[in-house]
Amino acid sequence: MKCPYCSNMESKVVDSRPADEGSSIRRRRECLACHKRFTTYETMERLPLMVIKKDGGRQAFDRSKLLSSMLKACEKRSVPMATLERVADEIELTLQNELEREIPSARIGELVMAKLKEVDEVAYVRFASVYRQFKDLNTFMEELNKLLADK
């Protein structure tokens, strides 16, 4: 590991401990040349996920887009940011654990709707209305009736 102070390539690990709830390791290092200490974080390398859009285009999976869409659905609702972060983590983990590296956007939308349904029903309906492109009031009412029937 390259020292940020003197650029020496030799350092030793002084302390290691789990960070970010076990998803990374925090290491305190000491440079063998200048003896200054610095911190590094080691995380597992993840394979990139590609999202196949409805129009057939492909783009890299972007967690911030996922979080942004959920934030819009939860606007003016009492859903804590920590809950949305957790849901985004769960969805990303689900996608990472699947064998496919190319995921249809429809799959992601279904996962978001399932999670939002558990978190906040109004946010779920908001997200579904945009995602499923409700054309009229009848389509909207059908989704509400499904939600009421599930209760």
N, CA, C and O atoms as a GROMACS GRO file, in nm:
protein
  604
    1MET      N    1   0.085  -0.118   0.000
    1MET     CA    2   0.000   0.000   0.000
    1MET      C    3   0.089   0.124   0.000
    1MET      O    4   0.182   0.134   0.080
    2LYS      N    5   0.061   0.215  -0.088
    2LYS     CA    6   0.141   0.336  -0.104
    2LYS      C    7   0.110   0.436   0.007
    2LYS      O    8  -0.006   0.467   0.033
    3CYS      N    9   0.215   0.486   0.073
    3CYS     CA   10   0.199   0.584   0.181
    3CYS      C   11   0.150   0.717   0.123
    3CYS      O   12   0.209   0.768   0.028
    4PRO      N   13   0.044   0.775   0.179
    4PRO     CA   14  -0.007   0.903   0.128
    4PRO      C   15   0.085   1.022   0.161
    4PRO      O   16   0.068   1.131   0.106
    5TYR      N   17   0.182   1.002   0.251
    5TYR     CA   18   0.271   1.111   0.293
    5TYR      C   19   0.400   1.113   0.213
    5TYR      O   20   0.442   1.218   0.164
    6CYS      N   21   0.465   0.995   0.199
    6CYS     CA   22   0.596   0.993   0.133
    6CYS      C   23   0.599   0.905   0.008
    6CYS      O   24   0.703   0.894  -0.057
    7SER      N   25   0.488   0.842  -0.026
    7SER     CA   26   0.473   0.756  -0.143
    7SER      C   27   0.555   0.628  -0.139
    7SER      O   28   0.571   0.561  -0.242
    8ASN      N   29   0.606   0.593  -0.022
    8ASN     CA   30   0.678   0.466  -0.008
    8ASN      C   31   0.577   0.352  -0.024
    8ASN      O   32   0.463   0.363   0.022
    9MET      N   33   0.619   0.243  -0.087
    9MET     CA   34   0.530   0.130  -0.111
    9MET      C   35   0.529   0.028   0.004
    9MET      O   36   0.451  -0.067  -0.001
   10GLU      N   37   0.611   0.047   0.104
   10GLU     CA   38   0.621  -0.049   0.214
   10GLU      C   39   0.548   0.004   0.338
   10GLU      O   40   0.576   0.115   0.385
   11SER      N   41   0.456  -0.075   0.390
   11SER     CA   42   0.387  -0.039   0.514
   11SER      C   43   0.352  -0.168   0.588
   11SER      O   44   0.352  -0.277   0.530
   12LYS      N   45   0.320  -0.152   0.715
   12LYS     CA   46   0.278  -0.268   0.792
   12LYS      C   47   0.141  -0.238   0.854
   12LYS      O   48   0.108  -0.123   0.882
   13VAL      N   49   0.064  -0.344   0.873
   13VAL     CA   50  -0.069  -0.331   0.933
   13VAL      C   51  -0.053  -0.331   1.084
   13VAL      O   52   0.005  -0.423   1.142
   14VAL      N   53  -0.104  -0.225   1.148
   14VAL     CA   54  -0.096  -0.210   1.293
   14VAL      C   55  -0.222  -0.264   1.360
   14VAL      O   56  -0.215  -0.324   1.467
   15ASP      N   57  -0.339  -0.243   1.294
   15ASP     CA   58  -0.466  -0.285   1.353
   15ASP      C   59  -0.566  -0.312   1.241
   15ASP      O   60  -0.566  -0.240   1.141
   16SER      N   61  -0.649  -0.414   1.256
   16SER     CA   62  -0.756  -0.446   1.161
   16SER      C   63  -0.884  -0.468   1.239
   16SER      O   64  -0.884  -0.528   1.347
   17ARG      N   65  -0.993  -0.419   1.183
   17ARG     CA   66  -1.124  -0.445   1.244
   17ARG      C   67  -1.233  -0.432   1.140
   17ARG      O   68  -1.216  -0.360   1.041
   18PRO      N   69  -1.346  -0.500   1.161
   18PRO     CA   70  -1.457  -0.490   1.066
   18PRO      C   71  -1.514  -0.348   1.065
   18PRO      O   72  -1.513  -0.278   1.167
   19ALA      N   73  -1.564  -0.307   0.949
   19ALA     CA   74  -1.629  -0.176   0.934
   19ALA      C   75  -1.755  -0.195   0.850
   19ALA      O   76  -1.772  -0.297   0.784
   20ASP      N   77  -1.842  -0.097   0.853
   20ASP     CA   78  -1.967  -0.099   0.776
   20ASP      C   79  -2.043  -0.230   0.796
   20ASP      O   80  -2.081  -0.296   0.700
   21GLU      N   81  -2.065  -0.265   0.922
   21GLU     CA   82  -2.141  -0.385   0.959
   21GLU      C   83  -2.083  -0.512   0.896
   21GLU      O   84  -2.157  -0.602   0.857
   22GLY      N   85  -1.952  -0.518   0.887
   22GLY     CA   86  -1.884  -0.638   0.838
   22GLY      C   87  -1.866  -0.644   0.688
   22GLY      O   88  -1.810  -0.742   0.638
   23SER      N   89  -1.910  -0.542   0.615
   23SER     CA   90  -1.896  -0.546   0.469
   23SER      C   91  -1.761  -0.497   0.421
   23SER      O   92  -1.729  -0.508   0.302
   24SER      N   93  -1.680  -0.442   0.512
   24SER     CA   94  -1.544  -0.402   0.476
   24SER      C   95  -1.454  -0.416   0.600
   24SER      O   96  -1.501  -0.438   0.711
   25ILE      N   97  -1.324  -0.403   0.576
   25ILE     CA   98  -1.227  -0.411   0.684
   25ILE      C   99  -1.149  -0.281   0.690
   25ILE      O  100  -1.098  -0.232   0.589
   26ARG      N  101  -1.141  -0.225   0.809
   26ARG     CA  102  -1.065  -0.102   0.833
   26ARG      C  103  -0.927  -0.143   0.882
   26ARG      O  104  -0.914  -0.220   0.978
   27ARG      N  105  -0.823  -0.090   0.816
   27ARG     CA  106  -0.687  -0.124   0.857
   27ARG      C  107  -0.609   0.003   0.888
   27ARG      O  108  -0.608   0.098   0.810
   28ARG      N  109  -0.544   0.003   1.004
   28ARG     CA  110  -0.450   0.110   1.039
   28ARG      C  111  -0.313   0.061   0.995
   28ARG      O  112  -0.271  -0.049   1.030
   29ARG      N  113  -0.244   0.142   0.918
   29ARG     CA  114  -0.114   0.105   0.865
   29ARG      C  115  -0.009   0.206   0.910
   29ARG      O  116  -0.040   0.321   0.940
   30GLU      N  117   0.114   0.160   0.914
   30GLU     CA  118   0.227   0.247   0.945
   30GLU      C  119   0.330   0.233   0.834
   30GLU      O  120   0.371   0.123   0.798
   31CYS      N  121   0.370   0.348   0.780
   31CYS     CA  122   0.471   0.349   0.674
   31CYS      C  123   0.606   0.308   0.734
   31CYS      O  124   0.644   0.356   0.841
   32LEU      N  125   0.678   0.220   0.664
   32LEU     CA  126   0.807   0.174   0.715
   32LEU      C  127   0.918   0.276   0.690
   32LEU      O  128   1.026   0.265   0.749
   33ALA      N  129   0.893   0.376   0.604
   33ALA     CA  130   0.995   0.477   0.576
   33ALA      C  131   0.979   0.599   0.667
   33ALA      O  132   1.073   0.637   0.736
   34CYS      N  133   0.859   0.662   0.667
   34CYS     CA  134   0.840   0.787   0.743
   34CYS      C  135   0.773   0.763   0.879
   34CYS      O  136   0.766   0.855   0.960
   35HIS      N  137   0.723   0.643   0.904
   35HIS     CA  138   0.660   0.601   1.030
   35HIS      C  139   0.530   0.673   1.062
   35HIS      O  140   0.485   0.672   1.176
   36LYS      N  141   0.468   0.738   0.961
   36LYS     CA  142   0.338   0.799   0.980
   36LYS      C  143   0.231   0.691   0.960
   36LYS      O  144   0.250   0.593   0.888
   37ARG      N  145   0.118   0.713   1.027
   37ARG     CA  146   0.009   0.616   1.019
   37ARG      C  147  -0.103   0.669   0.930
   37ARG      O  148  -0.127   0.789   0.921
   38PHE      N  149  -0.171   0.575   0.864
   38PHE     CA  150  -0.285   0.608   0.780
   38PHE      C  151  -0.384   0.492   0.782
   38PHE      O  152  -0.349   0.380   0.820
   39THR      N  153  -0.506   0.520   0.739
   39THR     CA  154  -0.614   0.421   0.742
   39THR      C  155  -0.653   0.381   0.600
   39THR      O  156  -0.662   0.466   0.511
   40THR      N  157  -0.674   0.252   0.580
   40THR     CA  158  -0.726   0.203   0.453
   40THR      C  159  -0.849   0.119   0.480
   40THR      O  160  -0.868   0.067   0.590
   41TYR      N  161  -0.932   0.105   0.378
   41TYR     CA  162  -1.052   0.021   0.386
   41TYR      C  163  -1.045  -0.081   0.275
   41TYR      O  164  -1.015  -0.049   0.160
   42GLU      N  165  -1.074  -0.203   0.310
   42GLU     CA  166  -1.072  -0.313   0.214
   42GLU      C  167  -1.215  -0.362   0.198
   42GLU      O  168  -1.280  -0.398   0.296
   43THR      N  169  -1.264  -0.364   0.074
   43THR     CA  170  -1.399  -0.412   0.047
   43THR      C  171  -1.393  -0.522  -0.058
   43THR      O  172  -1.299  -0.530  -0.137
   44MET      N  173  -1.495  -0.606  -0.058
   44MET     CA  174  -1.504  -0.713  -0.155
   44MET      C  175  -1.535  -0.654  -0.292
   44MET      O  176  -1.621  -0.567  -0.305
   45GLU      N  177  -1.466  -0.702  -0.393
   45GLU     CA  178  -1.493  -0.656  -0.528
   45GLU      C  179  -1.620  -0.721  -0.578
   45GLU      O  180  -1.638  -0.842  -0.568
   46ARG      N  181  -1.707  -0.640  -0.632
   46ARG     CA  182  -1.834  -0.691  -0.684
   46ARG      C  183  -1.831  -0.686  -0.836
   46ARG      O  184  -1.775  -0.594  -0.896
   47LEU      N  185  -1.893  -0.785  -0.896
   47LEU     CA  186  -1.903  -0.785  -1.041
   47LEU      C  187  -2.004  -0.679  -1.083
   47LEU      O  188  -2.109  -0.664  -1.020
   48PRO      N  189  -1.975  -0.606  -1.189
   48PRO     CA  190  -2.068  -0.502  -1.232
   48PRO      C  191  -2.198  -0.561  -1.284
   48PRO      O  192  -2.199  -0.663  -1.352
   49LEU      N  193  -2.307  -0.495  -1.251
   49LEU     CA  194  -2.438  -0.535  -1.300
   49LEU      C  195  -2.478  -0.442  -1.413
   49LEU      O  196  -2.456  -0.321  -1.406
   50MET      N  197  -2.536  -0.498  -1.517
   50MET     CA  198  -2.585  -0.418  -1.628
   50MET      C  199  -2.738  -0.425  -1.627
   50MET      O  200  -2.796  -0.532  -1.608
   51VAL      N  201  -2.800  -0.310  -1.647
   51VAL     CA  202  -2.946  -0.302  -1.650
   51VAL      C  203  -2.990  -0.294  -1.795
   51VAL      O  204  -2.941  -0.210  -1.872
   52ILE      N  205  -3.082  -0.381  -1.832
   52ILE     CA  206  -3.138  -0.378  -1.968
   52ILE      C  207  -3.266  -0.296  -1.961
   52ILE      O  208  -3.364  -0.336  -1.899
   53LYS      N  209  -3.264  -0.181  -2.026
   53LYS     CA  210  -3.378  -0.090  -2.024
   53LYS      C  211  -3.491  -0.142  -2.113
   53LYS      O  212  -3.470  -0.235  -2.191
   54LYS      N  213  -3.608  -0.083  -2.101
   54LYS     CA  214  -3.724  -0.125  -2.180
   54LYS      C  215  -3.698  -0.110  -2.330
   54LYS      O  216  -3.747  -0.189  -2.410
   55ASP      N  217  -3.620  -0.008  -2.368
   55ASP     CA  218  -3.591   0.015  -2.510
   55ASP      C  219  -3.477  -0.073  -2.562
   55ASP      O  220  -3.438  -0.061  -2.678
   56GLY      N  221  -3.424  -0.162  -2.477
   56GLY     CA  222  -3.317  -0.251  -2.518
   56GLY      C  223  -3.178  -0.199  -2.488
   56GLY      O  224  -3.080  -0.272  -2.499
   57GLY      N  225  -3.169  -0.072  -2.449
   57GLY     CA  226  -3.038  -0.014  -2.414
   57GLY      C  227  -2.984  -0.073  -2.285
   57GLY      O  228  -3.059  -0.126  -2.202
   58ARG      N  229  -2.854  -0.064  -2.269
   58ARG     CA  230  -2.789  -0.117  -2.149
   58ARG      C  231  -2.713  -0.006  -2.079
   58ARG      O  232  -2.655   0.082  -2.142
   59GLN      N  233  -2.716  -0.012  -1.946
   59GLN     CA  234  -2.635   0.080  -1.867
   59GLN      C  235  -2.599   0.014  -1.736
   59GLN      O  236  -2.666  -0.079  -1.691
   60ALA      N  237  -2.493   0.062  -1.675
   60ALA     CA  238  -2.447   0.005  -1.548
   60ALA      C  239  -2.549   0.032  -1.438
   60ALA      O  240  -2.612   0.138  -1.435
   61PHE      N  241  -2.565  -0.065  -1.348
   61PHE     CA  242  -2.655  -0.048  -1.234
   61PHE      C  243  -2.605   0.068  -1.149
   61PHE      O  244  -2.486   0.078  -1.119
   62ASP      N  245  -2.697   0.156  -1.111
   62ASP     CA  246  -2.662   0.273  -1.032
   62ASP      C  247  -2.751   0.277  -0.908
   62ASP      O  248  -2.870   0.304  -0.915
   63ARG      N  249  -2.690   0.248  -0.794
   63ARG     CA  250  -2.764   0.243  -0.668
   63ARG      C  251  -2.828   0.378  -0.636
   63ARG      O  252  -2.937   0.384  -0.579
   64SER      N  253  -2.760   0.487  -0.673
   64SER     CA  254  -2.814   0.620  -0.644
   64SER      C  255  -2.944   0.645  -0.720
   64SER      O  256  -3.032   0.714  -0.669
   65LYS      N  257  -2.959   0.590  -0.841
   65LYS     CA  258  -3.085   0.603  -0.916
   65LYS      C  259  -3.196   0.527  -0.845
   65LYS      O  260  -3.310   0.573  -0.835
   66LEU      N  261  -3.161   0.410  -0.795
   66LEU     CA  262  -3.257   0.328  -0.720
   66LEU      C  263  -3.306   0.405  -0.598
   66LEU      O  264  -3.426   0.413  -0.572
   67LEU      N  265  -3.213   0.460  -0.523
   67LEU     CA  266  -3.246   0.535  -0.402
   67LEU      C  267  -3.327   0.660  -0.436
   67LEU      O  268  -3.421   0.694  -0.365
   68SER      N  269  -3.289   0.728  -0.543
   68SER     CA  270  -3.359   0.849  -0.585
   68SER      C  271  -3.506   0.820  -0.619
   68SER      O  272  -3.595   0.897  -0.582
   69SER      N  273  -3.531   0.710  -0.690
   69SER     CA  274  -3.670   0.677  -0.725
   69SER      C  275  -3.752   0.646  -0.601
   69SER      O  276  -3.870   0.680  -0.594
   70MET      N  277  -3.690   0.580  -0.503
   70MET     CA  278  -3.763   0.550  -0.380
   70MET      C  279  -3.786   0.678  -0.298
   70MET      O  280  -3.891   0.693  -0.234
   71LEU      N  281  -3.690   0.770  -0.300
   71LEU     CA  282  -3.706   0.898  -0.230
   71LEU      C  283  -3.824   0.977  -0.287
   71LEU      O  284  -3.901   1.037  -0.212
   72LYS      N  285  -3.838   0.976  -0.419
   72LYS     CA  286  -3.950   1.046  -0.483
   72LYS      C  287  -4.082   0.985  -0.440
   72LYS      O  288  -4.178   1.057  -0.412
   73ALA      N  289  -4.088   0.853  -0.435
   73ALA     CA  290  -4.211   0.785  -0.396
   73ALA      C  291  -4.245   0.811  -0.249
   73ALA      O  292  -4.362   0.813  -0.211
   74CYS      N  293  -4.143   0.831  -0.168
   74CYS     CA  294  -4.163   0.852  -0.023
   74CYS      C  295  -4.166   0.999   0.017
   74CYS      O  296  -4.167   1.031   0.136
   75GLU      N  297  -4.168   1.087  -0.081
   75GLU     CA  298  -4.168   1.231  -0.051
   75GLU      C  299  -4.287   1.268   0.037
   75GLU      O  300  -4.401   1.230   0.010
   76LYS      N  301  -4.259   1.344   0.141
   76LYS     CA  302  -4.359   1.390   0.239
   76LYS      C  303  -4.424   1.275   0.317
   76LYS      O  304  -4.533   1.290   0.371
   77ARG      N  305  -4.354   1.161   0.322
   77ARG     CA  306  -4.399   1.047   0.402
   77ARG      C  307  -4.300   1.031   0.516
   77ARG      O  308  -4.187   1.079   0.508
   78SER      N  309  -4.341   0.965   0.622
   78SER     CA  310  -4.254   0.951   0.739
   78SER      C  311  -4.169   0.823   0.729
   78SER      O  312  -4.167   0.741   0.821
   79VAL      N  313  -4.099   0.810   0.617
   79VAL     CA  314  -4.011   0.694   0.598
   79VAL      C  315  -3.868   0.742   0.622
   79VAL      O  316  -3.819   0.828   0.549
   80PRO      N  317  -3.801   0.688   0.723
   80PRO     CA  318  -3.664   0.732   0.753
   80PRO      C  319  -3.567   0.698   0.639
   80PRO      O  320  -3.581   0.596   0.572
   81MET      N  321  -3.469   0.785   0.621
   81MET     CA  322  -3.368   0.763   0.518
   81MET      C  323  -3.294   0.631   0.542
   81MET      O  324  -3.258   0.562   0.447
   82ALA      N  325  -3.272   0.596   0.667
   82ALA     CA  326  -3.203   0.471   0.700
   82ALA      C  327  -3.280   0.350   0.647
   82ALA      O  328  -3.220   0.252   0.604
   83THR      N  329  -3.412   0.358   0.650
   83THR     CA  330  -3.495   0.249   0.598
   83THR      C  331  -3.477   0.237   0.447
   83THR      O  332  -3.463   0.126   0.394
   84LEU      N  333  -3.477   0.351   0.377
   84LEU     CA  334  -3.458   0.348   0.232
   84LEU      C  335  -3.319   0.298   0.195
   84LEU      O  336  -3.302   0.226   0.097
   85GLU      N  337  -3.219   0.336   0.274
   85GLU     CA  338  -3.082   0.286   0.251
   85GLU      C  339  -3.078   0.135   0.268
   85GLU      O  340  -3.015   0.064   0.189
   86ARG      N  341  -3.144   0.086   0.372
   86ARG     CA  342  -3.148  -0.058   0.398
   86ARG      C  343  -3.217  -0.131   0.284
   86ARG      O  344  -3.169  -0.235   0.238
   87VAL      N  345  -3.329  -0.077   0.236
   87VAL     CA  346  -3.403  -0.138   0.125
   87VAL      C  347  -3.316  -0.141  -0.001
   87VAL      O  348  -3.312  -0.241  -0.072
   88ALA      N  349  -3.247  -0.030  -0.028
   88ALA     CA  350  -3.158  -0.026  -0.145
   88ALA      C  351  -3.048  -0.130  -0.133
   88ALA      O  352  -3.013  -0.197  -0.230
   89ASP      N  353  -2.993  -0.143  -0.012
   89ASP     CA  354  -2.890  -0.246   0.012
   89ASP      C  355  -2.945  -0.386  -0.014
   89ASP      O  356  -2.880  -0.469  -0.077
   90GLU      N  357  -3.066  -0.412   0.036
   90GLU     CA  358  -3.128  -0.544   0.020
   90GLU      C  359  -3.153  -0.575  -0.128
   90GLU      O  360  -3.129  -0.687  -0.173
   91ILE      N  361  -3.201  -0.476  -0.202
   91ILE     CA  362  -3.227  -0.497  -0.345
   91ILE      C  363  -3.096  -0.521  -0.420
   91ILE      O  364  -3.088  -0.611  -0.503
   92GLU      N  365  -2.994  -0.440  -0.390
   92GLU     CA  366  -2.865  -0.458  -0.457
   92GLU      C  367  -2.805  -0.595  -0.424
   92GLU      O  368  -2.750  -0.661  -0.511
   93LEU      N  369  -2.816  -0.637  -0.299
   93LEU     CA  370  -2.765  -0.768  -0.258
   93LEU      C  371  -2.840  -0.881  -0.330
   93LEU      O  372  -2.778  -0.978  -0.374
   94THR      N  373  -2.971  -0.868  -0.341
   94THR     CA  374  -3.051  -0.967  -0.414
   94THR      C  375  -3.004  -0.978  -0.558
   94THR      O  376  -2.988  -1.088  -0.611
   95LEU      N  377  -2.981  -0.863  -0.622
   95LEU     CA  378  -2.936  -0.864  -0.761
   95LEU      C  379  -2.795  -0.921  -0.774
   95LEU      O  380  -2.767  -0.995  -0.868
   96GLN      N  381  -2.707  -0.888  -0.679
   96GLN     CA  382  -2.570  -0.939  -0.683
   96GLN      C  383  -2.568  -1.091  -0.665
   96GLN      O  384  -2.484  -1.160  -0.723
   97ASN      N  385  -2.661  -1.144  -0.585
   97ASN     CA  386  -2.663  -1.287  -0.556
   97ASN      C  387  -2.725  -1.370  -0.669
   97ASN      O  388  -2.712  -1.493  -0.670
   98GLU      N  389  -2.791  -1.304  -0.762
   98GLU     CA  390  -2.846  -1.377  -0.876
   98GLU      C  391  -2.732  -1.408  -0.973
   98GLU      O  392  -2.632  -1.337  -0.977
   99LEU      N  393  -2.749  -1.513  -1.049
   99LEU     CA  394  -2.643  -1.556  -1.139
   99LEU      C  395  -2.628  -1.466  -1.261
   99LEU      O  396  -2.521  -1.462  -1.323
  100GLU      N  397  -2.731  -1.394  -1.296
  100GLU     CA  398  -2.728  -1.308  -1.414
  100GLU      C  399  -2.656  -1.177  -1.385
  100GLU      O  400  -2.676  -1.116  -1.279
  101ARG      N  401  -2.573  -1.134  -1.477
  101ARG     CA  402  -2.504  -1.005  -1.465
  101ARG      C  403  -2.581  -0.896  -1.540
  101ARG      O  404  -2.554  -0.777  -1.522
  102GLU      N  405  -2.677  -0.938  -1.624
  102GLU     CA  406  -2.762  -0.843  -1.695
  102GLU      C  407  -2.904  -0.860  -1.644
  102GLU      O  408  -2.964  -0.968  -1.656
  103ILE      N  409  -2.958  -0.753  -1.588
  103ILE     CA  410  -3.088  -0.759  -1.523
  103ILE      C  411  -3.185  -0.667  -1.596
  103ILE      O  412  -3.154  -0.550  -1.619
  104PRO      N  413  -3.302  -0.717  -1.632
  104PRO     CA  414  -3.403  -0.630  -1.693
  104PRO      C  415  -3.451  -0.526  -1.592
  104PRO      O  416  -3.466  -0.555  -1.473
  105SER      N  417  -3.476  -0.405  -1.639
  105SER     CA  418  -3.523  -0.299  -1.549
  105SER      C  419  -3.654  -0.339  -1.483
  105SER      O  420  -3.684  -0.295  -1.372
  106ALA      N  421  -3.733  -0.422  -1.551
  106ALA     CA  422  -3.860  -0.468  -1.494
  106ALA      C  423  -3.837  -0.547  -1.366
  106ALA      O  424  -3.916  -0.537  -1.271
  107ARG      N  425  -3.731  -0.626  -1.361
  107ARG     CA  426  -3.699  -0.704  -1.241
  107ARG      C  427  -3.669  -0.612  -1.124
  107ARG      O  428  -3.714  -0.635  -1.012
  108ILE      N  429  -3.595  -0.507  -1.150
  108ILE     CA  430  -3.561  -0.411  -1.045
  108ILE      C  431  -3.687  -0.340  -0.997
  108ILE      O  432  -3.706  -0.321  -0.877
  109GLY      N  433  -3.772  -0.299  -1.091
  109GLY     CA  434  -3.898  -0.233  -1.055
  109GLY      C  435  -3.986  -0.320  -0.967
  109GLY      O  436  -4.048  -0.271  -0.873
  110GLU      N  437  -3.993  -0.449  -0.998
  110GLU     CA  438  -4.074  -0.541  -0.917
  110GLU      C  439  -4.017  -0.556  -0.777
  110GLU      O  440  -4.092  -0.562  -0.679
  111LEU      N  441  -3.883  -0.562  -0.766
  111LEU     CA  442  -3.820  -0.570  -0.633
  111LEU      C  443  -3.849  -0.445  -0.551
  111LEU      O  444  -3.878  -0.454  -0.431
  112VAL      N  445  -3.841  -0.328  -0.614
  112VAL     CA  446  -3.868  -0.202  -0.544
  112VAL      C  447  -4.012  -0.200  -0.496
  112VAL      O  448  -4.040  -0.163  -0.382
  113MET      N  449  -4.105  -0.238  -0.583
  113MET     CA  450  -4.246  -0.236  -0.543
  113MET      C  451  -4.272  -0.331  -0.426
  113MET      O  452  -4.346  -0.298  -0.334
  114ALA      N  453  -4.212  -0.449  -0.430
  114ALA     CA  454  -4.231  -0.545  -0.320
  114ALA      C  455  -4.180  -0.488  -0.189
  114ALA      O  456  -4.245  -0.504  -0.085
  115LYS      N  457  -4.064  -0.424  -0.191
  115LYS     CA  458  -4.006  -0.368  -0.069
  115LYS      C  459  -4.086  -0.247  -0.020
  115LYS      O  460  -4.111  -0.233   0.099
  116LEU      N  461  -4.127  -0.158  -0.113
  116LEU     CA  462  -4.204  -0.040  -0.073
  116LEU      C  463  -4.340  -0.079  -0.016
  116LEU      O  464  -4.394  -0.011   0.071
  117LYS      N  465  -4.395  -0.188  -0.064
  117LYS     CA  466  -4.524  -0.235  -0.014
  117LYS      C  467  -4.513  -0.268   0.135
  117LYS      O  468  -4.607  -0.245   0.211
  118GLU      N  469  -4.398  -0.322   0.176
  118GLU     CA  470  -4.374  -0.354   0.317
  118GLU      C  471  -4.348  -0.229   0.400
  118GLU      O  472  -4.386  -0.223   0.517
  119VAL      N  473  -4.284  -0.130   0.340
  119VAL     CA  474  -4.240  -0.011   0.414
  119VAL      C  475  -4.351   0.093   0.427
  119VAL      O  476  -4.378   0.142   0.536
  120ASP      N  477  -4.415   0.128   0.314
  120ASP     CA  478  -4.516   0.234   0.315
  120ASP      C  479  -4.609   0.214   0.196
  120ASP      O  480  -4.565   0.221   0.081
  121GLU      N  481  -4.736   0.188   0.221
  121GLU     CA  482  -4.830   0.157   0.114
  121GLU      C  483  -4.855   0.275   0.020
  121GLU      O  484  -4.875   0.254  -0.100
  122VAL      N  485  -4.853   0.397   0.072
  122VAL     CA  486  -4.873   0.514  -0.014
  122VAL      C  487  -4.753   0.529  -0.109
  122VAL      O  488  -4.770   0.557  -0.227
  123ALA      N  489  -4.634   0.510  -0.056
  123ALA     CA  490  -4.514   0.515  -0.141
  123ALA      C  491  -4.519   0.406  -0.246
  123ALA      O  492  -4.479   0.427  -0.361
  124TYR      N  493  -4.568   0.289  -0.207
  124TYR     CA  494  -4.583   0.178  -0.302
  124TYR      C  495  -4.674   0.218  -0.418
  124TYR      O  496  -4.640   0.196  -0.534
  125VAL      N  497  -4.790   0.276  -0.386
  125VAL     CA  498  -4.886   0.315  -0.490
  125VAL      C  499  -4.828   0.424  -0.578
  125VAL      O  500  -4.847   0.423  -0.700
  126ARG      N  501  -4.757   0.520  -0.517
  126ARG     CA  502  -4.692   0.626  -0.596
  126ARG      C  503  -4.592   0.566  -0.695
  126ARG      O  504  -4.592   0.600  -0.813
  127PHE      N  505  -4.507   0.476  -0.645
  127PHE     CA  506  -4.406   0.415  -0.730
  127PHE      C  507  -4.473   0.333  -0.840
  127PHE      O  508  -4.434   0.341  -0.957
  128ALA      N  509  -4.574   0.254  -0.803
  128ALA     CA  510  -4.644   0.169  -0.900
  128ALA      C  511  -4.712   0.252  -1.008
  128ALA      O  512  -4.716   0.212  -1.124
  129SER      N  513  -4.766   0.368  -0.970
  129SER     CA  514  -4.836   0.451  -1.069
  129SER      C  515  -4.741   0.500  -1.177
  129SER      O  516  -4.780   0.512  -1.293
  130VAL      N  517  -4.618   0.529  -1.141
  130VAL     CA  518  -4.519   0.573  -1.239
  130VAL      C  519  -4.461   0.452  -1.311
  130VAL      O  520  -4.451   0.452  -1.434
  131TYR      N  521  -4.423   0.351  -1.236
  131TYR     CA  522  -4.357   0.234  -1.294
  131TYR      C  523  -4.449   0.159  -1.392
  131TYR      O  524  -4.406   0.120  -1.500
  132ARG      N  525  -4.573   0.140  -1.352
  132ARG     CA  526  -4.666   0.067  -1.437
  132ARG      C  527  -4.741   0.158  -1.533
  132ARG      O  528  -4.825   0.113  -1.610
  133GLN      N  529  -4.712   0.285  -1.528
  133GLN     CA  530  -4.769   0.386  -1.618
  133GLN      C  531  -4.922   0.378  -1.624
  133GLN      O  532  -4.980   0.351  -1.728
  134PHE      N  533  -4.984   0.401  -1.507
  134PHE     CA  534  -5.130   0.398  -1.502
  134PHE      C  535  -5.185   0.499  -1.602
  134PHE      O  536  -5.148   0.616  -1.601
  135LYS      N  537  -5.275   0.453  -1.687
  135LYS     CA  538  -5.330   0.538  -1.793
  135LYS      C  539  -5.454   0.614  -1.749
  135LYS      O  540  -5.481   0.725  -1.796
  136ASP      N  541  -5.530   0.553  -1.658
  136ASP     CA  542  -5.655   0.617  -1.616
  136ASP      C  543  -5.688   0.580  -1.472
  136ASP      O  544  -5.614   0.505  -1.408
  137LEU      N  545  -5.798   0.630  -1.425
  137LEU     CA  546  -5.841   0.608  -1.287
  137LEU      C  547  -5.873   0.460  -1.261
  137LEU      O  548  -5.848   0.410  -1.151
  138ASN      N  549  -5.927   0.391  -1.361
  138ASN     CA  550  -5.962   0.249  -1.343
  138ASN      C  551  -5.838   0.164  -1.314
  138ASN      O  552  -5.842   0.077  -1.227
  139THR      N  553  -5.730   0.190  -1.385
  139THR     CA  554  -5.605   0.116  -1.362
  139THR      C  555  -5.554   0.142  -1.221
  139THR      O  556  -5.507   0.052  -1.152
  140PHE      N  557  -5.565   0.267  -1.180
  140PHE     CA  558  -5.522   0.307  -1.046
  140PHE      C  559  -5.606   0.235  -0.941
  140PHE      O  560  -5.553   0.184  -0.842
  141MET      N  561  -5.738   0.231  -0.962
  141MET     CA  562  -5.828   0.166  -0.867
  141MET      C  563  -5.804   0.014  -0.861
  141MET      O  564  -5.816  -0.046  -0.754
  142GLU      N  565  -5.770  -0.046  -0.974
  142GLU     CA  566  -5.740  -0.190  -0.975
  142GLU      C  567  -5.622  -0.220  -0.882
  142GLU      O  568  -5.625  -0.317  -0.807
  143GLU      N  569  -5.519  -0.136  -0.889
  143GLU     CA  570  -5.401  -0.156  -0.804
  143GLU      C  571  -5.436  -0.135  -0.657
  143GLU      O  572  -5.389  -0.210  -0.571
  144LEU      N  573  -5.518  -0.034  -0.628
  144LEU     CA  574  -5.562  -0.010  -0.490
  144LEU      C  575  -5.645  -0.128  -0.437
  144LEU      O  576  -5.631  -0.168  -0.322
  145ASN      N  577  -5.730  -0.181  -0.522
  145ASN     CA  578  -5.813  -0.295  -0.483
  145ASN      C  579  -5.726  -0.418  -0.454
  145ASN      O  580  -5.754  -0.492  -0.360
  146LYS      N  581  -5.622  -0.440  -0.533
  146LYS     CA  582  -5.528  -0.550  -0.508
  146LYS      C  583  -5.462  -0.532  -0.372
  146LYS      O  584  -5.446  -0.627  -0.295
  147LEU      N  585  -5.423  -0.407  -0.344
  147LEU     CA  586  -5.357  -0.376  -0.216
  147LEU      C  587  -5.453  -0.402  -0.100
  147LEU      O  588  -5.412  -0.458   0.001
  148LEU      N  589  -5.578  -0.362  -0.112
  148LEU     CA  590  -5.677  -0.385  -0.007
  148LEU      C  591  -5.708  -0.533   0.010
  148LEU      O  592  -5.730  -0.580   0.121
  149ALA      N  593  -5.709  -0.607  -0.100
  149ALA     CA  594  -5.737  -0.750  -0.095
  149ALA      C  595  -5.626  -0.825  -0.024
  149ALA      O  596  -5.652  -0.925   0.042
  150ASP      N  597  -5.502  -0.778  -0.038
  150ASP     CA  598  -5.387  -0.841   0.028
  150ASP      C  599  -5.392  -0.826   0.178
  150ASP      O  600  -5.333  -0.906   0.251
  151LYS      N  601  -5.462  -0.724   0.226
  151LYS     CA  602  -5.472  -0.701   0.371
  151LYS      C  603  -5.566  -0.798   0.427
  151LYS      O  604  -5.591  -0.797   0.547
   0.00000   0.00000   0.00000
